[in-house]
């Protein structure tokens, strides 16, 4: 039963990636708008005057594509991992552990995207932590997603007997 729960948790991360990417694509202006708000530093006093602030469309599109593509990659890796885990669910512990590789890689891609994109780049470089409008909406969500996906990865990656 524990193996089934691990598979379901990996599928939930895949669903997060698929739904997130779908939302990013279907509301492309919202996606680019969120990136633009972070990179322009315009959501807090004096931010847009900072030398790091940018409204360069290449930077904004690159950030939006980075987010969307890595969510898709997360979903595909987690789906492949869940399938492999499902096929190995009745195998020995070593075979099931090997089957987790794609799933754990998918989780790692999600954590990389959330931490690098929102915490390192948006919060640290573009000082999004100073924004009352974006702090909880963007950074809070990124932290929650990163934390939950990280916990799922730790649980899934744990030893199976």
C-alpha angles and dihedrals in degrees: 000000000000091000090053090053090051090052091049091050091051089050089052090056089049089051090050089054094046096045091043094050091045089052091047092051098041092048098035092154089055091048094050089040092058091048091046091051090054097044096043090052086214097135094079135047114279094001098114089054092059116108090236094058114106138176092185106146092215091058092046095048091045090053093048093047090047090056096044097044094047090051089053091048089048091052095047094048092047092048091050090046093049090050092050091046090050092052090048096043093108095039127097122284094263093054092047091048090052090049090059094066098095092042093052091045089053090052090048091052090053092048090047092051095046096043097040097038102041107019104034101030106025100031101033106029099031093033094231088162086079093061116096089190097053106025098087098026099052107014096037092051092046090051093048093048092045092048095047094045089047091052090048090051091050092049094045092045092052120111119278122207 
